[in-house]
Amino acid sequence: MSAENFDIAIQGGGPVGLACAAWCLQKFPEAKIALLDRNPADDAELAASDSRGVALSHGSKLLLDTINAWPTECADIHRVHVSQAGRFGRALMTREELGQKALGHIIRYRDIHLTLRKALRAIQKNSPYFIWKHIDASTDVENIQAKCVVHAEGGLFKTQDWVESGRDYEQSALVGLVEVENGAPPFQAWERFTSEGPLAVLPSHYGPNILNLIWCGTPSSSQARLALSDADFLKSLQTEFGSRIGQFLKIQDRRLYELGLNYRKEIAQGNEVWIGNAAQTLHPVAGQGLNLGLRDAFLLAEKLSSLFSKSEDRKTPLVIESTLQEYAQSRKLDRSATIGLTDFMARIFTSNLLPIVIARGLALSALQWLPPIKTALARQMMFGRR
Ligand SMILES: Cc1cc2nc3c(=O)[nH]c(=O)nc-3n(C[C@H](O)[C@H](O)[C@H](O)COP(=O)(O)OP(=O)(O)OC[C@H]3O[C@@H](n4cnc5c(N)ncnc54)[C@H](O)[C@@H]3O)c2cc1C
């Protein structure tokens, strides 16, 4: 098959690009798809890479289950405790209130990535026209032509080669694995809002003694924390988090990420469409980036598989363009609600202005005492807006 014959080229073999390819092929195995993946074909390098814990919602689990891409090593969250350091206001969300088996699940980024690769390899066996091409930055992709191009190049804030709308929160996230002395209550997550930003302590699949840490702060203080000795780092973490889960004993695998919001106003143009972080890069305060990206991938795959399973004469450039515009229209509500909620939380929980601090305390108390608001917020975070 010559390169010109591709129906769809997916650029980017991160979680969102892989999921999009898998859903397209599952729905229409004859689809002529080229996946352009900058990661090596061998999993070894990825298996030793990004170990950051990512929170996936129950909605994402249901989606990934459809392609057998749910990682085996994961920690469920049954309760989330939200508080402000040194201020009034706290809220507790539980799975019972929402009638769900879990509020969310914590999985290492690399496990999501690797499980999706495995799932796509299984689907590939029944997909005669699918090509998974491993490329590098110097590969000439010009000769790979397709009727429709899906951009799933992802990326982190400040590393992307496009900047459109958004905000620099002037924050960084320091992530790592922290060991606690007596073990934390199982299945519980803590989100504590400090004067510099959110500090989250999340369960991990290693058990109650090892927890995932995401500590947001100004770039300079995060950089300084990265450079601290383990003992000084743990002392400073203990001061900020308090003693509610006992003493922090060890810290491993500290990494730093710059945080901001970068999003495209238009996610479809001509025969091109953008999904996942290539469409929007969010602050991790609400744990929504990948969840939103998976919903992008799933809904785009529905549109594309239905379009490309039609006869040749019904796949004209005009029809492709209008299908992508329809897709973009269908994503408007979910995107704007998720981007808006995350941006609001990132800003409100980092402000030290007294009226905002008071309003924040009241908002947390309101969440505690007004279950319908809490339920609506949790549902948006678990399933997105449809
Ligand atoms: C500290 C932190 C914590 C987070 N926590 C959460 C969380 O709890 N919950 C949540 O839902 N989200 C979270 N996120 C966001 C989440 O990591 C991203 O939304 C998700 O990784 C996006 O997936 P993606 O496939 O779109 O992009 P990526 O994960 O960036 O993958 C893109 C892939 O494309 C490749 N690529 C790049 N350029 C090209 C090119 N030109 N051609 C081909 N391939 C290319 C890259 O090598 C990469 O493998 C967090 C982010 C950070 C920084």
The ligand as an SDF file (V2000), in Angstrom:
LIG
                    3D

 53 58  0  0  0  0  0  0  0  0999 V2000
    2.4470   16.6920   37.1460 C   0  0  0  0  0  0  0  0  0  0  0  0
    1.2880   16.2360   36.2990 C   0  0  0  0  0  0  0  0  0  0  0  0
    0.2630   15.4990   36.8590 C   0  0  0  0  0  0  0  0  0  0  0  0
   -0.8360   15.0940   36.0960 C   0  0  0  0  0  0  0  0  0  0  0  0
   -1.8460   14.4230   36.7040 N   0  0  0  0  0  0  0  0  0  0  0  0
   -2.9330   14.0680   35.9790 C   0  0  0  0  0  0  0  0  0  0  0  0
   -4.0170   13.3750   36.6000 C   0  0  0  0  0  0  0  0  0  0  0  0
   -3.9880   13.0930   37.8010 O   0  0  0  0  0  0  0  0  0  0  0  0
   -5.0820   13.0200   35.8300 N   0  0  0  0  0  0  0  0  0  0  0  0
   -5.1580   13.3180   34.4890 C   0  0  0  0  0  0  0  0  0  0  0  0
   -6.1510   12.9690   33.8350 O   0  0  0  0  0  0  0  0  0  0  0  0
   -4.1360   13.9790   33.8780 N   0  0  0  0  0  0  0  0  0  0  0  0
   -3.0390   14.3560   34.5840 C   0  0  0  0  0  0  0  0  0  0  0  0
   -2.0070   15.0150   33.9670 N   0  0  0  0  0  0  0  0  0  0  0  0
   -2.1000   15.2950   32.5130 C   0  0  0  0  0  0  0  0  0  0  0  0
   -1.7120   14.1010   31.6510 C   0  0  0  0  0  0  0  0  0  0  0  0
   -0.3910   13.6860   31.9320 O   0  0  0  0  0  0  0  0  0  0  0  0
   -1.8270   14.4890   30.1700 C   0  0  0  0  0  0  0  0  0  0  0  0
   -3.0780   15.0760   29.9300 O   0  0  0  0  0  0  0  0  0  0  0  0
   -1.6600   13.2620   29.2450 C   0  0  0  0  0  0  0  0  0  0  0  0
   -0.3610   12.7350   29.3900 O   0  0  0  0  0  0  0  0  0  0  0  0
   -1.9220   13.6500   27.7900 C   0  0  0  0  0  0  0  0  0  0  0  0
   -1.7290   12.5280   26.9580 O   0  0  0  0  0  0  0  0  0  0  0  0
   -1.3500   12.7490   25.4260 P   0  0  0  0  0  0  0  0  0  0  0  0
   -1.2380   11.3850   24.8030 O   0  0  0  0  0  0  0  0  0  0  0  0
   -2.2500   13.7420   24.8090 O   0  0  0  0  0  0  0  0  0  0  0  0
    0.0670   13.4490   25.4470 O   0  0  0  0  0  0  0  0  0  0  0  0
    1.5550   12.8790   25.9770 P   0  0  0  0  0  0  0  0  0  0  0  0
    1.2920   12.0980   27.1910 O   0  0  0  0  0  0  0  0  0  0  0  0
    2.3680   14.1010   26.0380 O   0  0  0  0  0  0  0  0  0  0  0  0
    1.9830   11.9480   24.7790 O   0  0  0  0  0  0  0  0  0  0  0  0
    2.2730   12.4640   23.4880 C   0  0  0  0  0  0  0  0  0  0  0  0
    3.2190   11.5330   22.7570 C   0  0  0  0  0  0  0  0  0  0  0  0
    3.4580   12.0490   21.4350 O   0  0  0  0  0  0  0  0  0  0  0  0
    4.8570   11.9990   21.1390 C   0  0  0  0  0  0  0  0  0  0  0  0
    5.1720   13.0740   20.1550 N   0  0  0  0  0  0  0  0  0  0  0  0
    5.4850   14.3490   20.4080 C   0  0  0  0  0  0  0  0  0  0  0  0
    5.6660   15.0290   19.2390 N   0  0  0  0  0  0  0  0  0  0  0  0
    5.4690   14.1410   18.2360 C   0  0  0  0  0  0  0  0  0  0  0  0
    5.4870   14.2280   16.8250 C   0  0  0  0  0  0  0  0  0  0  0  0
    5.7610   15.3780   16.1880 N   0  0  0  0  0  0  0  0  0  0  0  0
    5.2240   13.1100   16.0970 N   0  0  0  0  0  0  0  0  0  0  0  0
    4.9360   11.9520   16.6960 C   0  0  0  0  0  0  0  0  0  0  0  0
    4.9000   11.8100   18.0600 N   0  0  0  0  0  0  0  0  0  0  0  0
    5.1470   12.8880   18.8100 C   0  0  0  0  0  0  0  0  0  0  0  0
    5.5530   12.1130   22.4650 C   0  0  0  0  0  0  0  0  0  0  0  0
    6.7850   11.4920   22.4190 O   0  0  0  0  0  0  0  0  0  0  0  0
    4.5770   11.4050   23.4200 C   0  0  0  0  0  0  0  0  0  0  0  0
    4.8720   10.0380   23.5510 O   0  0  0  0  0  0  0  0  0  0  0  0
   -0.9000   15.4420   34.7110 C   0  0  0  0  0  0  0  0  0  0  0  0
    0.1280   16.1760   34.1340 C   0  0  0  0  0  0  0  0  0  0  0  0
    1.2170   16.5760   34.9200 C   0  0  0  0  0  0  0  0  0  0  0  0
    2.3100   17.3710   34.2830 C   0  0  0  0  0  0  0  0  0  0  0  0
  1  2  1  0
  2  3  1  0
  2 52  2  0
  3  4  2  0
  4  5  1  0
  4 50  1  0
  5  6  2  0
  6  7  1  0
  6 13  1  0
  7  8  2  0
  7  9  1  0
  9 10  1  0
 10 11  2  0
 10 12  1  0
 12 13  2  0
 13 14  1  0
 14 15  1  0
 14 50  1  0
 15 16  1  0
 16 17  1  0
 16 18  1  0
 18 19  1  0
 18 20  1  0
 20 21  1  0
 20 22  1  0
 22 23  1  0
 23 24  1  0
 24 25  2  0
 24 26  1  0
 24 27  1  0
 27 28  1  0
 28 29  2  0
 28 30  1  0
 28 31  1  0
 31 32  1  0
 32 33  1  0
 33 34  1  0
 33 48  1  0
 34 35  1  0
 35 36  1  0
 35 46  1  0
 36 37  1  0
 36 45  1  0
 37 38  2  0
 38 39  1  0
 39 40  1  0
 39 45  2  0
 40 41  1  0
 40 42  2  0
 42 43  1  0
 43 44  2  0
 44 45  1  0
 46 47  1  0
 46 48  1  0
 48 49  1  0
 50 51  2  0
 51 52  1  0
 52 53  1  0
M  END
$$$$
